[in-house]
């Protein structure tokens, strides 16, 4: 059964990838979707059975000295949760993509990549050892590169794919060092060889970079560096918003079930190590809190509907790491579980909006869509309520538990994490309702698209230049750093009269086909009821029996019990924040729609700071990209051009060529020239003998 869950997506990927040209697009769509649906059905069966942890041996992978690596599946509660999340969301994304990608000529390649992405993530979550996990870890990185750059005719898509790949290499370097150190310490990379021995090494030290480190702390920090890259945490987050250049179903899969959840899963899987490295958990807590706050502030002013949701993912991942950092591992995984439903719903709902608007993503060019796409509007409303943690939705149970855990914790950094998550809850409510009001309420600003003034023409030209070849126009124009390519005073211009021609004639939004709306309905059910149904198992009275030994809780870790004794004001804080965010968004975008533009004009520095994402792209460009480019240019022009070529092809070799050219001139073919040269030679020889004398015989 477990073999089928893991390998059926791979079979679908191979069929679509190798034989798609012969089978055609529609059979590839059906085959890959059916393979994922079968895997999802089996995953739910395994999850609901609730059997004890098992180890399924597949094969002996390789042996090298003391290192023996098996290919095996570690099946426990944590694995089962991830199997359900990955296969369910991936199945719905496959089904949704049949409608969304209908006009794309390269659908077999797209569905092959989607299934490959899913297989790599399944390999990661079922890994029985760190090397197998690293295989899946790099597999999702490769698949994300292929999917983000799927529309390779777009320069922006190619740049975004390379950015995601390169930024993740930074984190993966730390992750690989962490794996090496774990092997040095434990003599094994298998979890069954690591976890039982963690107490033996809780006081061990390791000499690294001229300093004696607490061994487990160093190993966990290096491993967490990989999680920071893969899960887009603060400082290594810059690739995530640019990943929106891929098709919208890709965004849903990356943000809800694969890739970004890999880092959270890895820390949860290695919780026995992290539990004995409290200093590393402090770093996890602080980074998570900063990420939750930072991403929420950036989401306040973004205009691309997908980018707003992308920054909400970044922020919610920060919540998950806060939970892991304070020791509330079950709450962090519970939020990963619930987040998968409402985040996939929001992204696919946004895709339905984009589909209705002929690939328009700028929310300032939307409005009043509730009249035209009522079902999508309802789905987006449900996703929004779950995201902000409205009572009794999925996000309410998991998100509130994390905030309460941050308050109840006694570990260093918990106060920062608590304040950051509470403030982020307010920002999340504001930008979520901002997205909803700009898109579905207010005047129909898309109706102005039929007016082609000079500004419209220039903007369309700019967008066309950014988007590359015709036919792949999903996305609004962004500058070289991924920021909106427009002036600050148009940040929230609700009453904009400037049109943006799209070449579709008169625009009339339309509801998406059934193949796209069915996945939305399924995800909406999960966004509404997943928290209510599973809260007792994940974080309630049945928590200990449900998780078993899948997650580690030290003898002094009582955080999941302490959250039930926090002050009432702390428990009410998330609800107060979501109400305040809703009221502010309602006032600014419904009651007083001119207020946002006025505030942006009044605070241009702050507005540009947030719109440009705290200028991290510009900062990294100045610190890393430009020096690397200048160094490469120096090696090319000075070292290779002047030194190597100057001493080689343009130096000694060139002089040899010059000499041979001179010698060639002596070969004229005239006899009298040769006779003259011979005469000169004889004269020179006689002159030399006359001046030096004849050589004396030997022995005299």
ZICOR-V366914 format. One record per pair of residues at least 6 apart in sequence whose ideal C-beta (glycine too) atoms are under 7 Angstrom apart, sorted by the first residue. I is the first residue (numbers start at 1). J is the second residue. D is the distance in Angstrom with one decimal. If there is no record, write none. Layout:
BEGIN
I,J,D / I,J,D
END
This chain:
BEGIN
1,42,5.7 / 1,46,6.8 / 2,56,5.1 / 2,73,5.1 / 2,75,6.1 / 4,39,6.8 / 4,42,5.9 / 5,39,4.8 / 5,42,5.0 / 5,43,5.6 / 5,83,6.1 / 5,87,6.9 / 5,122,6.8 / 6,73,6.9 / 6,122,4.8 / 6,123,6.7 / 6,126,6.0 / 8,35,4.4 / 8,38,5.7 / 8,39,4.7 / 9,35,5.8 / 9,36,5.9 / 9,39,6.0 / 9,115,4.6 / 9,118,4.4 / 9,119,4.3 / 9,122,6.6 / 10,119,4.3 / 11,35,5.9 / 12,31,5.6 / 12,32,3.9 / 12,35,3.5 / 12,36,6.8 / 12,115,4.3 / 13,112,4.9 / 13,115,3.7 / 13,116,4.2 / 13,119,6.2 / 15,31,5.3 / 16,28,4.0 / 16,31,6.5 / 16,32,5.3 / 16,108,4.9 / 16,111,4.9 / 16,112,3.9 / 16,115,6.7 / 17,112,3.5 / 20,28,4.7 / 20,108,2.6 / 20,109,6.7 / 20,112,6.5 / 21,108,7.0 / 25,107,4.1 / 25,108,5.8 / 28,107,6.6 / 28,108,4.2 / 28,111,5.3 / 29,98,4.9 / 29,107,6.4 / 29,111,5.7 / 32,94,5.9 / 32,111,4.4 / 32,114,6.8 / 32,115,4.8 / 33,91,6.9 / 33,94,4.2 / 33,95,5.6 / 33,98,6.9 / 35,115,6.8 / 36,87,6.3 / 36,90,5.3 / 36,91,4.3 / 36,94,5.2 / 36,115,6.8 / 36,118,6.4 / 37,91,5.0 / 39,87,4.7 / 40,87,3.8 / 40,88,5.1 / 40,91,4.5 / 43,83,4.1 / 43,84,5.1 / 43,87,4.6 / 44,84,6.0 / 46,80,5.6 / 46,83,6.6 / 47,80,4.5 / 47,83,6.9 / 47,84,4.8 / 53,75,6.4 / 53,76,3.8 / 53,548,6.5 / 53,549,6.9 / 54,75,4.9 / 55,72,5.8 / 55,74,6.0 / 55,128,6.3 / 56,72,6.2 / 56,73,4.1 / 56,75,6.3 / 57,70,6.4 / 57,72,4.9 / 58,71,4.3 / 58,72,5.7 / 58,73,6.8 / 59,71,4.7 / 60,70,5.6 / 61,69,4.5 / 61,70,6.0 / 61,71,4.6 / 62,69,5.6 / 66,187,6.2 / 67,183,6.8 / 69,129,6.0 / 69,131,4.7 / 69,189,6.4 / 70,128,6.5 / 70,129,6.8 / 71,132,6.4 / 72,128,3.9 / 73,126,4.3 / 73,128,6.4 / 74,126,6.5 / 74,127,6.6 / 74,128,4.2 / 74,191,6.2 / 76,548,6.6 / 76,550,4.2 / 77,546,6.1 / 77,547,5.2 / 77,548,5.9 / 77,550,4.3 / 78,268,6.1 / 78,269,6.4 / 78,333,6.7 / 78,550,4.1 / 78,551,6.5 / 79,125,5.8 / 79,126,5.8 / 81,333,6.3 / 81,337,5.9 / 82,125,3.9 / 82,265,5.9 / 83,125,6.6 / 85,257,5.3 / 85,337,6.1 / 85,340,4.6 / 86,118,6.3 / 86,121,5.1 / 86,122,6.0 / 86,125,6.6 / 86,257,4.9 / 86,258,6.4 / 89,253,6.7 / 89,256,5.0 / 89,257,3.7 / 89,340,5.5 / 89,344,4.9 / 90,118,4.3 / 90,253,6.2 / 90,257,6.0 / 92,344,6.7 / 92,519,3.8 / 92,522,6.0 / 92,523,6.3 / 93,114,6.8 / 93,249,4.9 / 93,252,5.4 / 93,253,4.9 / 94,111,6.8 / 94,114,6.1 / 95,515,6.3 / 95,518,6.8 / 95,519,5.3 / 96,249,5.8 / 96,348,5.4 / 96,516,5.3 / 96,519,4.4 / 97,111,7.0 / 97,114,6.9 / 97,249,4.4 / 98,515,5.1 / 99,512,6.5 / 99,513,4.7 / 99,515,4.0 / 99,516,4.1 / 100,248,6.5 / 100,249,5.8 / 100,351,5.7 / 100,355,6.3 / 100,516,6.1 / 101,107,5.4 / 101,110,5.8 / 101,247,6.5 / 104,110,6.6 / 110,150,6.1 / 113,143,6.1 / 113,146,4.9 / 113,147,5.1 / 113,150,6.8 / 114,253,6.7 / 116,143,5.1 / 117,140,6.4 / 117,143,3.7 / 117,147,6.4 / 117,253,6.4 / 117,258,5.8 / 118,258,7.0 / 120,136,5.2 / 120,139,2.9 / 120,140,4.6 / 120,143,5.4 / 121,136,6.5 / 121,140,5.4 / 121,258,4.2 / 123,132,6.8 / 123,135,6.0 / 123,136,3.6 / 123,139,6.2 / 124,133,5.7 / 124,136,2.9 / 124,137,5.8 / 124,140,6.5 / 124,262,5.8 / 125,265,6.0 / 127,133,3.7 / 127,136,6.1 / 128,190,6.3 / 128,191,6.3 / 129,189,4.7 / 129,190,4.3 / 129,191,6.3 / 130,179,4.7 / 130,182,6.3 / 130,189,4.3 / 131,189,5.2 / 133,266,7.0 / 134,176,7.0 / 134,179,6.3 / 137,175,6.9 / 137,230,7.0 / 137,262,6.4 / 140,258,5.6 / 140,259,5.1 / 140,262,6.1 / 141,165,6.5 / 141,168,5.2 / 144,164,5.9 / 144,254,6.1 / 144,259,5.3 / 145,161,4.9 / 145,164,6.4 / 145,165,4.6 / 147,246,5.1 / 147,250,4.4 / 148,157,6.7 / 148,160,5.3 / 148,161,4.2 / 148,164,5.6 / 148,243,5.1 / 148,245,6.0 / 148,246,4.2 / 148,250,6.7 / 149,157,5.1 / 149,158,5.3 / 149,161,3.1 / 150,246,5.7 / 150,247,6.1 / 150,250,6.9 / 151,157,4.8 / 151,472,4.0 / 152,158,5.9 / 153,468,4.7 / 153,469,3.7 / 153,472,5.8 / 154,245,6.7 / 154,467,5.6 / 154,468,3.7 / 154,472,5.6 / 155,468,5.5 / 156,245,5.4 / 156,466,5.6 / 156,467,6.9 / 156,478,6.7 / 157,245,4.3 / 157,246,6.8 / 160,242,3.9 / 160,243,6.1 / 160,245,4.0 / 163,239,5.1 / 163,242,5.4 / 164,239,4.0 / 164,242,7.0 / 164,243,5.5 / 167,229,6.2 / 167,236,5.9 / 167,238,6.1 / 167,239,4.2 / 168,229,4.7 / 168,230,6.2 / 168,239,6.8 / 170,229,5.8 / 170,236,6.3 / 171,225,5.5 / 171,226,4.8 / 171,228,5.5 / 171,229,1.9 / 171,230,6.1 / 171,236,5.5 / 172,226,5.7 / 172,229,6.4 / 174,222,4.8 / 174,225,2.8 / 174,226,5.5 / 175,223,6.0 / 175,225,6.4 / 175,226,2.5 / 177,222,4.7 / 178,219,5.4 / 178,222,3.4 / 178,223,3.7 / 178,226,6.8 / 179,189,6.6 / 181,206,6.8 / 181,218,6.5 / 181,219,4.6 / 181,222,6.3 / 182,189,6.7 / 182,194,6.5 / 182,219,5.4 / 183,189,5.4 / 185,201,5.7 / 185,204,6.7 / 185,215,5.6 / 185,219,6.7 / 186,193,6.2 / 186,194,4.9 / 186,197,5.8 / 188,194,6.0 / 195,272,4.6 / 198,272,5.2 / 198,273,6.0 / 198,276,5.6 / 201,215,6.0 / 201,216,6.3 / 202,216,6.5 / 202,276,4.7 / 204,215,4.1 / 205,212,4.8 / 205,213,6.4 / 205,214,6.1 / 205,215,5.7 / 206,213,5.4 / 206,215,4.2 / 206,218,5.7 / 208,218,6.0 / 214,279,7.0 / 216,273,5.9 / 216,276,5.3 / 216,277,4.4 / 217,277,4.4 / 217,279,4.9 / 217,280,5.0 / 219,273,6.6 / 220,273,5.7 / 220,274,5.2 / 220,277,4.2 / 220,280,3.7 / 221,280,5.2 / 221,283,6.3 / 223,266,6.9 / 223,270,6.4 / 224,267,6.6 / 224,280,6.4 / 224,283,6.7 / 224,284,5.9 / 226,263,6.9 / 227,263,3.1 / 227,266,5.5 / 227,267,5.6 / 228,235,6.8 / 228,236,4.6 / 228,263,6.9 / 228,287,6.7 / 229,236,4.5 / 230,259,6.6 / 230,260,6.8 / 230,262,4.8 / 230,263,4.3 / 231,260,5.0 / 231,262,6.8 / 231,263,3.1 / 231,264,5.9 / 231,317,5.1 / 232,239,6.7 / 232,240,3.9 / 232,260,5.7 / 232,314,5.3 / 232,317,6.4 / 233,287,5.3 / 233,291,4.9 / 233,317,6.8 / 233,321,6.6 / 234,287,5.6 / 234,290,4.7 / 234,291,4.3 / 234,294,5.7 / 237,291,6.8 / 237,314,5.7 / 238,616,5.5 / 238,617,5.9 / 238,620,6.5 / 240,310,5.9 / 240,314,5.6 / 241,307,5.2 / 241,310,4.8 / 241,311,6.5 / 241,482,6.2 / 242,482,4.9 / 243,251,6.8 / 243,254,6.1 / 244,251,5.7 / 244,304,6.9 / 244,306,4.4 / 244,307,5.7 / 244,310,5.6 / 244,475,6.8 / 245,475,6.1 / 247,474,6.6 / 248,306,6.7 / 248,347,6.3 / 248,350,6.5 / 248,351,3.5 / 248,354,6.2 / 248,474,6.9 / 249,351,6.6 / 251,306,6.0 / 251,347,5.1 / 252,344,4.8 / 252,347,3.7 / 252,348,5.2 / 254,260,6.3 / 255,310,6.7 / 255,313,4.3 / 255,343,5.4 / 255,347,6.2 / 256,340,4.6 / 256,343,4.5 / 256,344,3.8 / 256,347,6.8 / 257,340,5.4 / 257,344,7.0 / 260,313,6.4 / 260,317,5.9 / 261,336,5.5 / 264,317,6.8 / 264,320,4.7 / 264,321,6.9 / 264,324,7.0 / 264,332,6.3 / 264,336,5.3 / 267,274,6.2 / 267,284,6.8 / 267,324,5.0 / 268,324,6.4 / 268,329,5.4 / 268,332,6.5 / 268,333,5.4 / 268,551,6.3 / 271,329,5.1 / 271,551,5.3 / 271,552,4.1 / 272,552,4.1 / 274,280,6.0 / 274,281,5.7 / 275,552,4.7 / 275,554,4.8 / 275,557,6.9 / 278,411,6.7 / 281,325,5.0 / 281,327,6.9 / 281,411,6.6 / 282,411,6.3 / 282,412,4.9 / 282,413,4.8 / 284,321,5.4 / 284,324,5.8 / 284,325,3.7 / 285,322,5.8 / 285,325,2.9 / 285,326,5.8 / 285,411,6.7 / 285,413,4.3 / 285,414,6.5 / 285,417,5.0 / 286,413,4.5 / 286,416,6.2 / 287,321,6.4 / 288,318,4.6 / 288,321,3.0 / 288,322,4.0 / 288,325,5.6 / 288,417,6.5 / 289,318,6.6 / 289,322,5.5 / 289,416,5.2 / 289,417,3.7 / 289,420,3.7 / 289,421,6.5 / 290,420,6.6 / 291,314,6.3 / 291,315,6.9 / 291,317,6.6 / 291,318,3.4 / 292,315,4.9 / 292,318,3.1 / 292,319,5.4 / 292,322,6.7 / 292,420,5.3 / 292,421,5.4 / 292,424,4.3 / 293,420,4.1 / 293,423,6.1 / 293,424,5.2 / 294,614,6.8 / 295,311,4.6 / 295,314,3.7 / 295,315,3.8 / 295,318,6.6 / 296,315,4.6 / 296,424,4.2 / 296,427,3.6 / 296,428,5.6 / 297,427,6.3 / 297,610,5.8 / 298,311,5.1 / 298,610,5.8 / 298,613,5.0 / 298,614,7.0 / 299,308,5.3 / 299,311,3.7 / 299,312,5.8 / 299,315,6.9 / 299,427,6.9 / 299,431,4.4 / 300,427,6.0 / 300,430,6.5 / 300,431,5.1 / 300,610,6.1 / 301,491,5.8 / 301,607,6.3 / 301,610,4.7 / 301,611,5.0 / 302,308,4.8 / 302,311,6.5 / 303,362,5.5 / 303,363,5.6 / 303,364,5.8 / 303,484,5.5 / 304,361,5.1 / 304,362,6.5 / 304,476,5.3 / 304,484,7.0 / 305,350,5.0 / 305,353,6.5 / 305,361,5.3 / 305,363,5.3 / 305,435,6.3 / 305,439,6.5 / 306,350,5.6 / 306,361,6.0 / 308,431,5.9 / 308,435,5.1 / 309,346,5.0 / 309,347,5.8 / 309,350,6.0 / 312,387,6.3 / 312,428,6.4 / 313,343,6.0 / 315,424,5.6 / 315,428,6.4 / 316,339,5.4 / 319,335,6.0 / 319,399,6.4 / 319,402,5.1 / 319,421,6.0 / 320,332,4.6 / 320,335,5.3 / 320,336,5.7 / 322,402,5.9 / 322,406,5.5 / 322,417,4.5 / 322,421,6.0 / 323,331,4.4 / 323,332,3.4 / 323,335,6.5 / 323,402,4.5 / 323,405,5.9 / 324,332,4.5 / 325,417,6.9 / 326,405,5.2 / 326,406,5.8 / 326,409,3.8 / 326,411,5.8 / 326,414,5.6 / 326,417,6.9 / 326,559,5.9 / 327,409,7.0 / 327,557,4.6 / 327,559,4.8 / 328,402,6.8 / 328,405,3.9 / 328,559,4.9 / 328,560,6.0 / 329,551,4.3 / 330,538,5.7 / 330,539,5.4 / 330,543,5.8 / 330,547,6.0 / 330,551,5.9 / 330,560,6.2 / 331,398,6.6 / 331,401,4.4 / 331,402,5.3 / 331,405,5.6 / 331,539,5.5 / 334,398,4.5 / 334,401,6.9 / 334,538,3.9 / 334,539,5.4 / 335,398,3.8 / 335,399,6.3 / 335,402,6.0 / 337,530,6.8 / 337,538,7.0 / 338,394,3.8 / 338,395,5.8 / 338,398,4.6 / 338,530,5.3 / 338,531,5.2 / 341,394,5.8 / 341,523,5.4 / 341,526,3.3 / 341,527,4.6 / 341,530,5.3 / 342,383,4.9 / 342,386,3.6 / 342,387,5.4 / 342,394,6.0 / 342,395,6.0 / 342,527,3.9 / 344,523,5.3 / 345,379,6.2 / 345,382,6.8 / 345,383,4.1 / 345,520,6.4 / 345,523,3.9 / 345,524,5.8 / 345,527,5.2 / 346,380,6.8 / 346,383,4.1 / 346,387,6.6 / 348,519,6.1 / 348,520,5.8 / 348,523,6.8 / 349,376,5.8 / 349,379,4.9 / 349,380,4.3 / 349,383,5.8 / 349,520,6.1 / 352,373,6.8 / 352,376,4.3 / 352,512,4.4 / 352,516,5.9 / 352,520,6.8 / 353,369,6.7 / 353,376,6.2 / 353,439,6.1 / 354,360,6.7 / 354,361,5.7 / 354,474,6.5 / 355,512,5.4 / 356,369,6.9 / 356,372,6.9 / 356,373,5.1 / 356,376,7.0 / 356,509,4.1 / 356,510,5.5 / 356,511,6.9 / 356,512,6.8 / 357,366,6.5 / 357,446,6.5 / 357,509,5.9 / 358,502,5.7 / 358,504,4.6 / 358,507,6.2 / 359,473,5.0 / 359,474,4.9 / 360,446,6.9 / 360,502,6.8 / 361,475,5.8 / 361,476,5.1 / 362,476,4.7 / 363,435,6.4 / 363,438,4.2 / 363,439,5.5 / 364,438,6.9 / 364,445,6.4 / 364,493,5.7 / 364,496,5.9 / 365,445,5.6 / 365,446,5.4 / 365,500,6.0 / 366,438,6.3 / 366,439,4.7 / 366,445,6.4 / 366,446,5.9 / 367,438,6.6 / 367,441,7.0 / 367,442,4.5 / 367,443,5.4 / 367,444,5.2 / 367,445,4.5 / 367,446,6.8 / 368,441,6.9 / 368,442,6.2 / 368,443,6.1 / 368,444,3.9 / 369,377,6.7 / 369,439,5.9 / 369,440,4.9 / 369,509,5.6 / 370,377,4.5 / 370,440,4.3 / 370,441,6.6 / 372,509,4.0 / 372,510,6.9 / 373,509,5.8 / 373,511,4.9 / 375,511,5.9 / 375,517,5.8 / 376,511,6.6 / 376,512,6.6 / 377,440,4.9 / 379,520,4.4 / 379,524,5.3 / 380,436,6.4 / 381,436,6.7 / 382,524,4.6 / 382,527,5.4 / 382,528,6.1 / 383,527,5.8 / 384,432,4.8 / 384,433,6.9 / 384,436,5.4 / 385,393,5.2 / 386,393,4.2 / 386,394,4.9 / 386,395,4.4 / 386,527,4.0 / 387,395,5.7 / 387,428,6.5 / 387,432,5.5 / 388,395,7.0 / 388,428,5.7 / 388,429,4.4 / 388,432,5.4 / 388,578,4.5 / 389,395,4.5 / 389,396,4.7 / 389,399,4.3 / 389,400,6.1 / 389,425,6.8 / 389,574,5.2 / 389,578,6.0 / 390,396,6.1 / 390,578,6.5 / 391,575,6.8 / 392,532,6.1 / 393,527,6.5 / 393,528,5.8 / 393,531,6.5 / 394,526,6.6 / 394,527,5.2 / 394,528,6.8 / 394,530,4.4 / 394,531,3.8 / 395,531,6.9 / 396,531,6.1 / 397,531,3.7 / 397,535,4.5 / 398,531,6.1 / 399,574,6.5 / 400,571,7.0 / 400,574,5.1 / 401,539,5.4 / 401,563,6.0 / 402,421,6.6 / 403,418,6.7 / 403,421,5.1 / 403,422,6.2 / 403,573,6.7 / 403,574,5.6 / 404,563,4.1 / 404,566,4.9 / 404,570,6.2 / 404,571,6.4 / 405,559,5.4 / 405,563,5.2 / 406,414,5.5 / 406,417,4.4 / 406,418,4.0 / 406,421,5.8 / 407,418,4.7 / 407,566,5.4 / 407,570,4.9 / 408,559,6.1 / 408,562,4.0 / 408,563,5.2 / 408,566,5.4 / 409,559,5.9 / 422,573,5.2 / 422,577,6.2 / 425,574,5.0 / 425,577,4.1 / 425,578,6.4 / 426,577,3.9 / 426,580,5.7 / 426,581,5.0 / 428,581,7.0 / 429,577,6.2 / 429,578,4.2 / 429,581,2.6 / 429,582,5.7 / 430,581,3.9 / 430,584,5.6 / 430,585,5.1 / 433,581,6.5 / 433,582,5.2 / 433,585,3.7 / 433,586,6.9 / 434,585,4.9 / 434,589,6.0 / 437,585,6.2 / 437,589,4.1 / 437,590,5.8 / 438,589,6.1 / 441,590,6.2 / 442,494,6.2 / 442,589,6.8 / 442,590,6.7 / 442,593,6.5 / 445,496,6.2 / 446,507,5.6 / 448,497,5.9 / 448,499,4.7 / 449,499,4.8 / 449,500,6.0 / 449,501,6.5 / 449,502,6.5 / 449,507,5.3 / 450,499,6.4 / 450,506,6.4 / 451,499,4.1 / 452,499,5.9 / 452,501,5.2 / 453,498,6.2 / 453,499,6.8 / 455,498,4.6 / 456,498,5.8 / 456,499,4.5 / 456,500,5.3 / 456,501,5.7 / 459,500,5.6 / 460,500,6.0 / 460,501,5.2 / 462,477,5.0 / 462,485,6.0 / 463,476,6.6 / 463,477,4.0 / 466,477,4.0 / 466,478,6.4 / 466,485,6.9 / 467,473,5.0 / 467,475,6.3 / 477,485,4.5 / 478,484,6.2 / 478,485,5.6 / 479,485,4.8 / 481,617,3.7 / 481,618,5.8 / 481,621,6.8 / 482,617,6.1 / 483,611,6.2 / 483,612,4.9 / 483,613,7.0 / 484,611,6.4 / 488,600,5.8 / 488,604,5.3 / 488,607,5.4 / 488,608,5.5 / 488,611,7.0 / 489,597,6.5 / 489,600,6.3 / 489,601,5.4 / 490,496,6.9 / 491,596,6.6 / 491,597,6.6 / 491,600,4.2 / 491,607,6.0 / 491,611,6.7 / 492,596,3.1 / 492,597,5.6 / 492,600,6.5 / 493,597,5.3 / 494,589,6.6 / 494,593,4.1 / 495,593,6.3 / 495,594,6.8 / 536,542,5.0 / 537,546,4.3 / 538,546,6.9 / 539,560,6.3 / 543,560,6.4 / 588,595,5.0 / 588,596,5.4 / 589,596,6.9 / 600,607,4.5 / 609,615,6.9 / 612,618,7.0
END
